[in-house]
Amino acid sequence: MEITLEKINTRSDPYQLFLDSIKHKETKRRYKNLLYTFLKLIPNEIYQDALGEKPPNNEATTLAKFFVDAARKSSDLASDIIAAYIKEDKKRVEAGEISPQTLPNHIKPIKVLLDSNRIAVHWKSLSKLYPRITRGSNDRAYTTEEMQRMLEVSNDITDKVIVTMFASAGFRLESWDYFTWKDVVFFRNPDDSFRGAALCVYRNDPEQYWTFITPEACNYLDMYREKWKADIGVYPNPDDPLLKAVKYPTIHRLNHKGVRRRVENVVRAIGLRPPLPPGRRRHEVKLDHGFRKSFNTNLRRAKVDFLDKEDMMGHKTGLEKHYERYAEEDFERFSEYEKAIPFLTISDTERVKFENQKLKEAKKNLEEQIPTLVDDAVERVKKELTQKGWTVTE
């Protein structure tokens, strides 16, 4: 371990400081694109006036350095540039191209760039330029009927796995970049049928959390596992990606972009995503987030405990997280999740199977309790008769 001049010089690069301050891979990709969009809009004449020179090229590293140098020389200039950018973005909001909630996300990468280079800007005054944000959006969740049609048109088992896992676990699209086979822990009934499964989301990431999937999703995932063996010759290893891309001769992950394309094809096949009419910029249901909204809605319908629901969605639960002592390895929340399985199951047939299974369990439990209940009743009668002075014999 050593500190070298090269490492010190690398830390002096404004763009590298920006990249180093972003931990999540997907966030880094998104922020790089958003920042570059902003930097390209700044006229070279501004740098000529402020620094006496223009950027020699349009590379992100170069533009970031010039913007940081100009901001370091005058924070007011940086604020004016950002304010102009916000006003232009507001025009897109007014035109319906982007939502009011999206605009602040366009500013976050700029803030990260300046903060990582220790440049102070009065962000509170800039935030006052944002448009009024309406809480809640106009989009809706997928309905059970729509998801049933998705399964009907899905000829590939991969698509069925995607739809049922999305619907029954409510995770975000980027989660597919993390899932491996060891992230799924199956639970079985005494007859070896699936009771459900635990699913680890974002393993080894600070945002890691556990949720669950339905018996229906387990069945499709088990069928996919058998197909995997038929294609490859062996069952998947625990560290293999949960879904594999079909275009490669070797095992390659089907990442979130590939999953999104598949979902889009399925949704278009049921006629749910036609071309937008003039003047409209957004579809009624978000392509992947529609599943997450459906998951949240169905957990609420099932009266799942609010904090358990929030945990199963990977939401922050404030101080509660610091005080709770759930044993994740024991999956104590699964009993709460089971309340929602009838609501989260897409197929009517699978829902009936699940409800029949629960009735069998209830009947078995009752049969096991009957001898004890009879004995208790007999003892209670004996006690009452004895108290009345009766002589009770066996």
Phi, psi and chi 1 to 4 in degrees:
 res  aa     phi    psi   chi1   chi2   chi3   chi4
   1 MET       -  127.5  179.3  176.9  176.8      -
   2 GLU  -153.4  155.7   61.5  176.3  -21.8      -
   3 ILE  -101.6  116.4  -60.9  175.3      -      -
   4 THR  -107.9  161.8   64.5      -      -      -
   5 LEU   -62.3  -35.9 -174.2   61.5      -      -
   6 GLU   -63.6  -41.9 -178.8 -177.8   -3.2      -
   7 LYS   -65.8  -38.2  -68.8  178.0 -179.8  177.8
   8 ILE   -65.8  -42.7  -65.9  172.6      -      -
   9 ASN   -65.2  -35.3  -70.7  -23.7      -      -
  10 THR   -62.6  -38.7  -59.4      -      -      -
  11 ARG   -68.9  -14.1  -74.2  -74.5  -59.9  167.5
  12 SER   -87.6   -5.6   66.0      -      -      -
  13 ASP   -80.7  117.2  176.1   28.7      -      -
  14 PRO   -55.6  -40.2  -25.5   34.9      -      -
  15 TYR   -69.7  -37.2 -167.4   67.2      -      -
  16 GLN   -67.0  -37.2 -170.8   60.1   48.7      -
  17 LEU   -61.8  -39.3  -72.8  170.0      -      -
  18 PHE   -60.5  -48.4  162.6   74.7      -      -
  19 LEU   -65.5  -40.2  -63.4  177.6      -      -
  20 ASP   -64.8  -24.4  -70.3  -14.7      -      -
  21 SER   -86.0   -3.7   63.8      -      -      -
  22 ILE  -106.8  122.2  -53.6  171.4      -      -
  23 LYS   -87.6  -45.0  -59.3  -64.0 -174.9  -67.4
  24 HIS   -79.8  132.8 -163.2  -76.8      -      -
  25 LYS   -60.6  -45.4 -178.3  173.8   66.1  174.5
  26 GLU   -69.5  -37.0  179.6   57.7   26.1      -
  27 THR   -63.6  -40.4  -58.1      -      -      -
  28 LYS   -61.8  -44.1 -176.4  177.5  -68.0 -171.9
  29 ARG   -61.1  -45.2 -178.9 -164.8   66.0   79.5
  30 ARG   -68.2  -42.7 -168.5  169.1   64.7 -108.4
  31 TYR   -66.3  -37.4  -84.5   24.1      -      -
  32 LYS   -59.8  -45.3  -76.5  168.2   64.5  176.2
  33 ASN   -65.8  -44.0  -67.4  -22.9      -      -
  34 LEU   -66.2  -40.9  -70.6  170.8      -      -
  35 LEU   -65.2  -41.3  179.2   64.9      -      -
  36 TYR   -64.2  -38.2 -169.6   46.6      -      -
  37 THR   -58.8  -43.8  -61.4      -      -      -
  38 PHE   -65.9  -47.9  163.0   72.1      -      -
  39 LEU   -62.7  -35.5  -67.0  172.7      -      -
  40 LYS   -69.0  -21.4  -73.3 -170.0  -62.4 -177.9
  41 LEU   -80.6  -15.4  -68.6  173.1      -      -
  42 ILE   -76.7  121.3  -56.8  172.7      -      -
  43 PRO   -64.2  143.0  -17.4   30.5      -      -
  44 ASN   -63.6  -24.7  -75.0  -18.6      -      -
  45 GLU   -62.9  -30.6  -71.2   72.2   22.3      -
  46 ILE   -62.9  -42.9  -71.4  179.4      -      -
  47 TYR   -69.0  -34.8  -63.4  126.2      -      -
  48 GLN   -62.2  -43.5 -177.5   68.1   52.2      -
  49 ASP   -70.6  -40.0  -66.8  -18.8      -      -
  50 ALA   -82.5  -37.8      -      -      -      -
  51 LEU  -116.7  -10.8  -56.9  174.5      -      -
  52 GLY    81.1   11.5      -      -      -      -
  53 GLU  -156.7  161.6   59.3  177.4  -33.6      -
  54 LYS  -109.4  155.6  -64.1  180.0 -178.8  179.5
  55 PRO   -60.8  132.9  -21.4   32.0      -      -
  56 PRO   -71.1  -19.1   25.3  -33.3      -      -
  57 ASN  -152.6  178.2   55.6   59.2      -      -
  58 ASN  -104.2   21.7  -91.1  -10.3      -      -
  59 GLU   -72.0  148.3  -66.8 -178.8    4.5      -
  60 ALA   -59.0  -40.7      -      -      -      -
  61 THR   -60.5  -44.1  -55.0      -      -      -
  62 THR   -67.0  -47.7  -57.0      -      -      -
  63 LEU   -64.5  -37.1  -65.0  179.1      -      -
  64 ALA   -64.0  -40.9      -      -      -      -
  65 LYS   -63.7  -44.1 -177.8 -179.5 -176.0  -52.1
  66 PHE   -65.0  -41.2  -91.1   74.8      -      -
  67 PHE   -65.6  -41.8  177.3   66.0      -      -
  68 VAL   -65.6  -41.5  166.2      -      -      -
  69 ASP   -62.2  -41.8  -72.5  -14.6      -      -
  70 ALA   -66.6  -39.2      -      -      -      -
  71 ALA   -68.7  -35.1      -      -      -      -
  72 ARG   -67.6  -33.7 -171.2  169.6  -79.2  125.5
  73 LYS   -74.8  -35.6 -170.9  170.9 -177.9  179.4
  74 SER  -151.4  106.8  171.5      -      -      -
  75 SER   -68.9  -27.1   60.5      -      -      -
  76 ASP   -64.7  -39.3  -73.5  -16.1      -      -
  77 LEU   -62.4  -44.4  173.8   61.8      -      -
  78 ALA   -60.3  -42.5      -      -      -      -
  79 SER   -63.0  -39.9  -64.5      -      -      -
  80 ASP   -64.6  -40.1  -68.9  -17.7      -      -
  81 ILE   -64.1  -45.9  -65.3  171.5      -      -
  82 ILE   -65.3  -39.8  -62.1  168.1      -      -
  83 ALA   -61.1  -41.7      -      -      -      -
  84 ALA   -63.2  -38.2      -      -      -      -
  85 TYR   -65.8  -42.2 -179.4   57.0      -      -
  86 ILE   -62.0  -42.3  -67.5  172.3      -      -
  87 LYS   -64.3  -37.3  -70.5  176.3 -178.9  177.2
  88 GLU   -67.4  -38.9  -71.6  -59.1  -49.8      -
  89 ASP   -67.3  -33.2 -120.5   10.9      -      -
  90 LYS   -62.1  -33.0  -80.5  178.0   69.8  173.9
  91 LYS   -63.0  -35.5  -66.4  178.3 -178.2  177.6
  92 ARG   -69.1  -34.7  -63.0  178.9   61.9 -162.5
  93 VAL   -64.9  -45.8  172.2      -      -      -
  94 GLU   -65.0  -29.5  -68.0  162.3    2.3      -
  95 ALA   -82.7   -5.2      -      -      -      -
  96 GLY    82.1   11.2      -      -      -      -
  97 GLU   -75.1  -35.6  -64.1  179.6   19.1      -
  98 ILE  -134.6  160.5   60.2  173.9      -      -
  99 SER   -86.9  159.5   70.8      -      -      -
 100 PRO   -59.4  -29.3  -23.6   33.9      -      -
 101 GLN   -69.7  -23.2  -70.2   91.8  -26.9      -
 102 THR   -77.2  -33.5  -59.8      -      -      -
 103 LEU   -56.6  -48.3 -168.1  151.4      -      -
 104 PRO   -58.3  -30.5  -25.3   35.2      -      -
 105 ASN   -67.0  -26.9  -67.7  -28.5      -      -
 106 HIS   -72.3  -22.9  -69.5  176.5      -      -
 107 ILE   -89.0  -24.8  -53.4  -56.1      -      -
 108 LYS   -54.7  -44.1  -72.6  177.8 -178.1  177.4
 109 PRO   -62.8  -34.1  -20.8   32.0      -      -
 110 ILE   -65.2  -42.1  -51.3  169.8      -      -
 111 LYS   -62.8  -41.8 -172.7  176.7 -171.7  -58.4
 112 VAL   -62.3  -42.4  171.2      -      -      -
 113 LEU   -60.1  -49.0  174.1   66.8      -      -
 114 LEU   -70.8  -41.3  -64.2  179.1      -      -
 115 ASP   -63.3  -41.1  -73.4   -8.8      -      -
 116 SER   -68.6  -19.9   60.9      -      -      -
 117 ASN  -102.7   14.3  -76.2  -83.3      -      -
 118 ARG    59.0   44.1  -58.2  178.1  -66.9  -79.1
 119 ILE  -113.1  120.8  -62.4  172.4      -      -
 120 ALA   -87.3  128.0      -      -      -      -
 121 VAL  -130.3  144.4  168.6      -      -      -
 122 HIS   -80.6   86.1 -160.6  -91.0      -      -
 123 TRP   -69.9  -27.6  -66.4  104.7      -      -
 124 LYS   -62.8  -40.9 -173.1  174.5 -178.4  179.2
 125 SER   -68.3  -34.4   61.8      -      -      -
 126 LEU   -69.6  -36.8  -70.6  170.8      -      -
 127 SER   -65.2  -22.3   65.7      -      -      -
 128 LYS   -68.7  -14.4  -66.8 -176.6 -178.2  -62.2
 129 LEU   -82.3  -12.8  -60.5  174.5      -      -
 130 TYR   -64.4  149.5  -65.9  165.7      -      -
 131 PRO   -69.9  159.4   25.4  -34.1      -      -
 132 ARG   -64.2  128.8 -174.4 -177.3  -64.1  -85.0
 133 ILE   -94.5  125.0  -66.1  177.3      -      -
 134 THR   -88.5  127.7   54.2      -      -      -
 135 ARG   -73.0  126.4  -62.7  -60.9  170.8 -170.3
 136 GLY    87.3  142.8      -      -      -      -
 137 SER  -110.1  172.0   51.9      -      -      -
 138 ASN   -85.2   -6.7  -66.1  -34.6      -      -
 139 ASP   -76.0  164.0   61.4  -65.7      -      -
 140 ARG  -127.6  177.0   61.3  172.8  178.2   82.4
 141 ALA   -87.7  159.9      -      -      -      -
 142 TYR   -66.9  143.5  -72.2  118.8      -      -
 143 THR   -88.1  162.6   65.4      -      -      -
 144 THR   -61.1  -39.2  -60.4      -      -      -
 145 GLU   -62.7  -41.2  -68.8   72.5   21.5      -
 146 GLU   -65.2  -40.5  -72.1  166.0  -13.5      -
 147 MET   -69.9  -30.8  -69.7 -173.5  -76.2      -
 148 GLN   -62.5  -41.7  -74.2  175.0  -17.6      -
 149 ARG   -66.7  -33.7  -74.4  158.0   52.7 -157.7
 150 MET   -60.4  -43.2  -69.1 -178.8 -157.4      -
 151 LEU   -67.5  -35.1  -68.6 -177.9      -      -
 152 GLU   -63.7  -39.1  -70.7  171.1    4.8      -
 153 VAL   -88.7   -6.8  -57.7      -      -      -
 154 SER   -84.3  102.9  -62.3      -      -      -
 155 ASN   -82.8  -20.8  -62.8  -40.6      -      -
 156 ASP   -95.2  132.4 -165.3  -44.8      -      -
 157 ILE   -60.6  -28.4 -174.2   62.8      -      -
 158 THR   -59.3  -43.4  -54.3      -      -      -
 159 ASP   -65.4  -37.6  -64.7  -28.6      -      -
 160 LYS   -65.9  -38.7  -66.3 -179.3 -174.3  -68.6
 161 VAL   -63.0  -45.2  169.2      -      -      -
 162 ILE   -60.9  -48.0  -69.5  170.3      -      -
 163 VAL   -64.8  -47.6  170.9      -      -      -
 164 THR   -71.0  -35.4   53.2      -      -      -
 165 MET   -71.4  -42.6  -75.9 -170.4   64.5      -
 166 PHE   -56.6  -47.9 -105.2  146.2      -      -
 167 ALA   -68.9  -34.7      -      -      -      -
 168 SER   -94.7  -10.4   65.7      -      -      -
 169 ALA  -122.8  -21.5      -      -      -      -
 170 GLY    66.2   23.4      -      -      -      -
 171 PHE   -79.0  168.9   46.4   78.1      -      -
 172 ARG   -81.8  159.8  -62.3  176.1  179.5   84.8
 173 LEU   -56.2  -40.9  177.4   65.6      -      -
 174 GLU   -65.9  -13.0  -67.3   77.3   13.1      -
 175 SER   -61.4  -27.3  -55.4      -      -      -
 176 TRP   -64.2  -18.5  -67.7  104.3      -      -
 177 ASP   -77.0   -6.6  -66.6  -18.9      -      -
 178 TYR  -112.3  -33.8  -69.6   79.4      -      -
 179 PHE   -58.1  131.8  -70.9  143.0      -      -
 180 THR  -127.4  173.5   61.5      -      -      -
 181 TRP   -67.8  -25.2  -77.4   91.1      -      -
 182 LYS   -74.4   -9.6   68.0 -176.4  176.6 -172.1
 183 ASP   -80.1   -7.3  -68.7  -28.8      -      -
 184 VAL  -110.0  122.5 -174.7      -      -      -
 185 VAL  -116.7  108.0 -178.8      -      -      -
 186 PHE   -79.8  143.1  -67.8  104.8      -      -
 187 PHE  -113.3  136.2  -51.3  141.2      -      -
 188 ARG  -122.4  152.0  -68.0 -174.9 -180.0  -89.4
 189 ASN   -82.3  168.4  -65.7  -55.2      -      -
 190 PRO   -56.3  -29.6  -28.0   36.1      -      -
 191 ASP   -86.2   10.8   62.5   -0.6      -      -
 192 ASP    76.1    3.8 -152.1   37.8      -      -
 193 SER   -75.2  163.5   62.0      -      -      -
 194 PHE   -77.9  133.5  -71.5  110.6      -      -
 195 ARG   -94.0  -22.0 -172.3 -177.3 -175.2   91.3
 196 GLY   147.6 -167.9      -      -      -      -
 197 ALA  -157.8  150.6      -      -      -      -
 198 ALA   -89.3  146.3      -      -      -      -
 199 LEU  -132.7  121.7  179.1   67.0      -      -
 200 CYS   -87.2  125.0 -176.9      -      -      -
 201 VAL  -108.1  133.8 -174.6      -      -      -
 202 TYR    59.9   47.6  -57.8  137.5      -      -
 203 ARG   -54.3  138.0 -176.9 -179.3  -71.4  -84.8
 204 ASN    66.6   14.7  -62.8  -33.7      -      -
 205 ASP  -108.4  149.7 -172.1  -88.6      -      -
 206 PRO   -55.8  -23.1  -27.0   34.8      -      -
 207 GLU   -90.3    8.9  -59.4  -64.8  -38.8      -
 208 GLN   -56.1  139.8  174.5 -178.2  -42.9      -
 209 TYR  -155.5  168.4   68.7   95.5      -      -
 210 TRP  -111.8  140.4  -76.0   90.5      -      -
 211 THR  -136.3 -164.5 -172.9      -      -      -
 212 PHE  -139.8  163.5  -57.1   96.1      -      -
 213 ILE  -127.7  159.2   58.6  175.0      -      -
 214 THR   -80.0  163.5   58.9      -      -      -
 215 PRO   -56.1  -35.4  -26.3   35.2      -      -
 216 GLU   -59.1  -48.5  177.9 -177.1   41.9      -
 217 ALA   -64.5  -36.7      -      -      -      -
 218 CYS   -60.7  -42.8  -68.1      -      -      -
 219 ASN   -61.4  -45.0  -73.8  -34.6      -      -
 220 TYR   -66.9  -37.2  -78.8  123.4      -      -
 221 LEU   -67.1  -36.1 -165.8   55.7      -      -
 222 ASP   -66.9  -39.9 -167.9   50.8      -      -
 223 MET   -63.6  -39.0  -68.2  165.5   59.9      -
 224 TYR   -64.3  -37.9 -179.8   81.3      -      -
 225 ARG   -62.9  -40.3 -176.7  170.6  173.1  -90.9
 226 GLU   -66.2  -38.7  -66.1  -63.6  -28.9      -
 227 LYS   -65.5  -37.3 -176.3  177.0 -175.8  -59.0
 228 TRP   -56.5  -47.0 -178.8  -58.2      -      -
 229 LYS   -64.2  -39.1 -176.5 -176.3  178.7 -176.1
 230 ALA   -64.0  -35.1      -      -      -      -
 231 ASP   -78.8  -42.8  -66.3  -18.7      -      -
 232 ILE   -97.7  -29.7  -54.8  -64.5      -      -
 233 GLY   103.6  -15.0      -      -      -      -
 234 VAL  -140.0  159.0  -66.8      -      -      -
 235 TYR   -71.9  155.4  -73.8  116.7      -      -
 236 PRO   -64.6  146.8   20.8  -31.7      -      -
 237 ASN   -79.1  159.6  -66.4  -43.6      -      -
 238 PRO   -57.0  -32.0  -26.8   35.1      -      -
 239 ASP   -92.3    1.2  -69.9  -43.2      -      -
 240 ASP   -72.1  149.1  -77.2  -23.5      -      -
 241 PRO   -60.7  147.0   20.6  -31.9      -      -
 242 LEU   -62.8  -41.0 -165.6   62.4      -      -
 243 LEU  -119.8  138.4  -62.6 -178.1      -      -
 244 LYS  -112.8  146.7   60.1 -177.5  179.0   65.8
 245 ALA   -73.9  144.1      -      -      -      -
 246 VAL   -90.0  -12.7  -64.0      -      -      -
 247 LYS   -82.6   -7.0   63.1  179.6 -179.1  179.4
 248 TYR  -106.7  143.9  -61.9  102.8      -      -
 249 PRO   -71.5  -23.1   24.6  -32.7      -      -
 250 THR  -107.3  175.0   55.1      -      -      -
 251 ILE   -76.4  114.6  -62.4  172.4      -      -
 252 HIS  -127.1  142.1  -82.4   68.2      -      -
 253 ARG   -64.8  137.6  176.6 -176.9  -64.3  -80.0
 254 LEU   -83.8  102.0  179.6   64.8      -      -
 255 ASN   -81.9 -177.2   62.2   21.4      -      -
 256 HIS   -63.8  -29.0   77.3  -83.4      -      -
 257 LYS   -68.0  -42.2  -67.5 -179.4 -179.1  177.6
 258 GLY   -66.0  -39.2      -      -      -      -
 259 VAL   -63.3  -42.9  169.3      -      -      -
 260 ARG   -61.7  -41.7 -177.3  178.8  173.3   83.5
 261 ARG   -62.1  -40.6  -79.0 -166.0  -65.1  -90.6
 262 ARG   -65.8  -43.7  -79.8 -178.9  168.5  -87.8
 263 VAL   -62.1  -41.4  172.3      -      -      -
 264 GLU   -61.9  -41.1 -172.8  163.0   17.9      -
 265 ASN   -63.4  -42.5  -70.8  -22.6      -      -
 266 VAL   -65.6  -45.1  169.3      -      -      -
 267 VAL   -65.9  -39.1  171.4      -      -      -
 268 ARG   -65.3  -35.0  -72.4 -171.9 -173.4  -77.9
 269 ALA   -65.1  -26.3      -      -      -      -
 270 ILE   -96.1    7.7   65.7  171.4      -      -
 271 GLY    75.6   21.1      -      -      -      -
 272 LEU   -91.4  -11.0 -166.2   58.1      -      -
 273 ARG  -131.7   63.3 -150.1  168.1  174.5   83.3
 274 PRO   -73.3  167.6   29.4  -35.2      -      -
 275 PRO   -57.3  140.3  -24.1   33.5      -      -
 276 LEU   -71.8  140.0  -70.9  170.0      -      -
 277 PRO   -71.0  162.3   25.5  -33.2      -      -
 278 PRO   -55.9  135.5  -23.8   32.8      -      -
 279 GLY    93.5  -15.8      -      -      -      -
 280 ARG  -102.5  138.7  -77.5 -166.5   60.3 -176.3
 281 ARG  -114.2  -14.0  -59.3  -76.1 -179.7  176.3
 282 ARG  -132.2  146.1  -67.3  178.2  177.2  -86.1
 283 HIS   -81.7  163.1  -70.0  -82.4      -      -
 284 GLU   -65.3  -35.2 -172.6  179.9    7.2      -
 285 VAL  -123.5  130.1 -172.6      -      -      -
 286 LYS   -68.8  140.8  -69.6 -177.5  179.1  178.0
 287 LEU   -53.3  -54.8 -166.7   62.2      -      -
 288 ASP  -103.4  -31.6   49.8  -87.9      -      -
 289 HIS   -71.4  -16.4 -148.5   66.5      -      -
 290 GLY   -62.1  -31.9      -      -      -      -
 291 PHE   -69.6  -41.6  -67.3  109.3      -      -
 292 ARG   -64.1  -39.8 -171.7  164.0  166.4   80.9
 293 LYS   -67.0  -36.8  -70.0 -157.2  168.8 -170.3
 294 SER   -64.4  -42.5  172.2      -      -      -
 295 PHE   -59.6  -48.0  176.9   75.4      -      -
 296 ASN   -61.7  -44.1 -179.7   74.6      -      -
 297 THR   -62.5  -43.3  -57.8      -      -      -
 298 ASN   -70.7  -33.0  -75.3  -38.9      -      -
 299 LEU   -66.8  -35.6  -99.5   61.2      -      -
 300 ARG   -69.4  -39.4  -68.3 -169.5   64.4 -175.3
 301 ARG   -61.3  -34.3  -75.8  173.1  178.7  156.7
 302 ALA   -82.0    1.5      -      -      -      -
 303 LYS    59.8   37.7  -56.3  -63.7 -171.4  -68.8
 304 VAL   -68.0  140.2  170.0      -      -      -
 305 ASP   -49.8  134.2  177.7   81.1      -      -
 306 PHE   -58.9  -46.9  176.8   76.0      -      -
 307 LEU   -66.8  -36.4  -72.4  175.2      -      -
 308 ASP   -64.3  -41.1  -72.9  -19.8      -      -
 309 LYS   -60.6  -45.7  175.1 -173.6   77.7   70.1
 310 GLU   -63.0  -40.4  -68.2  -63.4  -77.0      -
 311 ASP   -63.8  -40.6  -89.0  -20.0      -      -
 312 MET   -69.5  -15.9  -75.3 -176.4 -119.6      -
 313 MET   -99.8   -1.7  -65.4 -167.1   69.3      -
 314 GLY    76.6   20.1      -      -      -      -
 315 HIS   -83.1  155.9  -73.3  163.0      -      -
 316 LYS   -74.3  139.5  -57.6  -65.8 -176.4 -174.5
 317 THR  -120.5   24.8   52.7      -      -      -
 318 GLY    62.4 -141.8      -      -      -      -
 319 LEU   -66.0  -20.9  -72.0  174.6      -      -
 320 GLU   -55.3  -36.7  178.7   67.6   19.6      -
 321 LYS   -63.3  -31.3 -164.4   67.9  175.7  176.8
 322 HIS   -78.5  -23.4  -63.1  -76.7      -      -
 323 TYR  -101.8  -25.6  -73.3   96.4      -      -
 324 GLU   -68.1  153.2   70.3  170.8   21.9      -
 325 ARG  -135.0   47.1  -71.9  -61.6  178.1  -94.7
 326 TYR   -64.9  141.0  -88.4  114.0      -      -
 327 ALA   -92.5   99.7      -      -      -      -
 328 GLU   -58.0  -36.2  -72.0  -75.5   14.3      -
 329 GLU   -68.0  -17.8   63.8  -86.4   12.8      -
 330 ASP   -92.9   -7.4  -67.2  -24.0      -      -
 331 PHE    51.8   53.3  -54.8  116.5      -      -
 332 GLU   -65.2  -21.5  -64.2  177.2   39.0      -
 333 ARG   -81.1   -9.1  -69.4 -171.4  178.3   87.4
 334 PHE   -61.9  -36.7 -176.6   62.9      -      -
 335 SER   -60.9  -33.5   58.5      -      -      -
 336 GLU   -71.6  -40.4 -162.1   68.4   21.1      -
 337 TYR   -63.2  -35.1  176.3   82.0      -      -
 338 GLU   -58.9  -27.6  -80.2 -170.3  -64.1      -
 339 LYS   -57.2  -32.2  -64.0  179.0 -175.7  176.9
 340 ALA   -93.5   -8.2      -      -      -      -
 341 ILE   -56.3  -43.2  -71.4  178.5      -      -
 342 PRO   -60.9  -31.1  -23.4   34.4      -      -
 343 PHE   -78.7  -31.5  -63.5   88.3      -      -
 344 LEU   -87.8  -17.0  -64.1  169.5      -      -
 345 THR   -74.4  130.5  -58.3      -      -      -
 346 ILE   -82.6  -50.8  -61.5  173.1      -      -
 347 SER   -74.5  134.1  165.7      -      -      -
 348 ASP   -62.3  -38.4  -67.8  -26.5      -      -
 349 THR   -62.4  -45.4  -56.8      -      -      -
 350 GLU   -65.4  -34.7  -72.0  -65.6  -36.4      -
 351 ARG   -66.3  -40.7 -169.9  178.4  -57.7  105.0
 352 VAL   -64.8  -41.0  170.2      -      -      -
 353 LYS   -60.7  -42.9  -77.5  170.0   59.2  178.2
 354 PHE   -64.2  -44.8  172.1   78.0      -      -
 355 GLU   -66.3  -36.0  -69.8  171.0  -10.3      -
 356 ASN   -64.2  -39.3  -74.2  -19.1      -      -
 357 GLN   -62.1  -41.8 -179.3   67.8   38.4      -
 358 LYS   -66.6  -36.5  -61.2  -57.2  -71.2 -176.2
 359 LEU   -65.5  -39.9  -72.3  172.9      -      -
 360 LYS   -60.9  -43.3  -74.0 -179.6 -177.1  177.0
 361 GLU   -64.1  -42.0  -69.7  178.3   10.5      -
 362 ALA   -64.5  -41.1      -      -      -      -
 363 LYS   -63.6  -43.8 -179.7 -177.2  176.8 -177.0
 364 LYS   -62.7  -43.4 -177.2 -179.0  177.5 -178.3
 365 ASN   -63.1  -39.2  -69.9  -24.2      -      -
 366 LEU   -66.3  -43.0 -175.4   59.0      -      -
 367 GLU   -61.7  -37.2  -70.7  172.5  -12.3      -
 368 GLU   -69.9  -28.2  -69.5  174.1  -10.2      -
 369 GLN   -86.4  -19.7  -68.3  174.0   16.9      -
 370 ILE   -56.6  -48.3  -74.7  175.1      -      -
 371 PRO   -57.1  -42.0  -25.0   35.2      -      -
 372 THR   -65.8  -41.6  -57.1      -      -      -
 373 LEU   -63.7  -39.4  -66.6  172.7      -      -
 374 VAL   -65.0  -46.5  170.6      -      -      -
 375 ASP   -59.8  -42.5  -69.3  -17.8      -      -
 376 ASP   -63.3  -40.4  -70.5  -14.8      -      -
 377 ALA   -65.2  -42.4      -      -      -      -
 378 VAL   -62.1  -45.7  169.5      -      -      -
 379 GLU   -62.1  -37.7  -71.1  -61.5  -38.0      -
 380 ARG   -66.0  -42.1 -171.2  166.6   57.9 -107.0
 381 VAL   -65.4  -42.9  171.1      -      -      -
 382 LYS   -58.4  -44.3  -75.8 -179.1  179.1  179.5
 383 LYS   -63.2  -41.6 -174.9  176.4  179.2 -179.8
 384 GLU   -66.3  -41.1  -69.9  174.9   -2.6      -
 385 LEU   -66.4  -39.8  -68.0  175.1      -      -
 386 THR   -62.7  -41.3  -58.3      -      -      -
 387 GLN   -64.4  -26.7  -71.6  173.0  -12.1      -
 388 LYS   -87.0    0.4  -66.4  178.0  179.3  179.3
 389 GLY    96.0    4.8      -      -      -      -
 390 TRP   -78.3  150.1  -71.2   71.6      -      -
 391 THR   -98.0  121.8  -59.7      -      -      -
 392 VAL  -108.4  125.7  179.3      -      -      -
 393 THR  -114.1  157.1   58.4      -      -      -
 394 GLU   -71.7      -  -66.2  -65.6  -26.6      -
